[in-house]
Structure formats: structure tokens, C-alpha cells
Amino acid sequence: MKSRKAIDQLFKEGQRFSVPPFHVRYQFTAAELKFGITVSSKNFKKAVDRNRVKRLVREAWRLQKNELQLAVAGKNKGLDIFLIYTAKELPDYSLIEDKISIVLKKLLKLANEIPAANS
């Protein structure tokens, strides 16, 4: 997600849930699957550390998103997702991978509950 307008709308109108160390904001839309991540500069003073966390999250997301992408596309819907990393320590990849998997399972369950949009 790159559009400031879309991000603001997501935070104003979207749903949310938590899977520590992530707070997840999501909203079903008419477009495709979009994803964003943020890491607080309050918890990680060095940009190098923030960027590392974001790289790890994006890689775990990239490798695991396919099933969710197919489910959302099958309903002719879109999904905006924004992850907020809230932990104060640098994670290792296995932790991120496990937590992203849990987030994706929750989102997949939510996506399967929505009715299909007619094209």
C-alpha cells in the first residue's frame, strides 16, 4: 500500500485484530490484494533495524500469501492489509514466519466468510 488516502481510509473504516507482535488492520475492497508494513521509530531508533524487520516481514508475506490471494480473487474482491510491528526487540525470521502464517490463516477465514461479489 502506497496511497496515503487508502491508508487513512483503512485506519478510519477498517477492521483490526492482534497477533503479537503484530497489530493487523484490514478492509475488504473492490480492488486487488494490497499489503503494507510499519515499524515504529520509537522502538527501533536505527533505520537499519526498522528496514531489517520490514524486509523479514515482506519476505514471509511474499512466500505465504498465495492461498489468501486466490481466496480473495475467487470472491471478486480485494483486501487492504496493514501490519504494525509492535515488539521492542529484533526478531528472527522463524518467529516472523510463524506469526505471518497465523495472520494469514485469520485473514483467510475472514475472506471465506464474505459473500462473492457479482461481476
Residue, then its C-alpha position, 0 to 999 in steps of 0.5 A: m500500500k502506497s496511497r496515503k488516502a487508502i491508508d487513512q481510509l483503512f485506519k478510519e473504516g477498517q477492521r483490526f485484530s492482534v497477533p503479537p507482535f503484530h497489530v493487523r488492520y484490514q478492509f475488504t475492497a473492490a480492488e486487488l490484494k494490497f499489503g503494507i508494513t510499519v515499524s515504529s521509530k520509537n522502538f527501533k531508533k536505527a533505520v537499519d533495524r526498522n528496514r531489517v524487520k520490514r524486509l523479514v516481514r515482506e519476505a514471509w508475506r511474499l512466500q505465504k500469501n498465495e492461498l489468501q490471494l486466490a481466496v480473495a480473487g475467487k470472491n471478486k474482491g480485494l483486501d487492504i492489509f496493514l501490519i504494525y510491528t509492535a515488539k521492542e526487540l529484533p526478531d528472527y525470521s522463524l518467529i516472523e514466519d510463524k506469526i505471518s502464517i497465523v495472520l494469514k490463516k485469520l485473514l483467510k477465514l475472514a475472506n471465506e466468510i464474505p459473500a462473492a461479489n457479482s461481476 
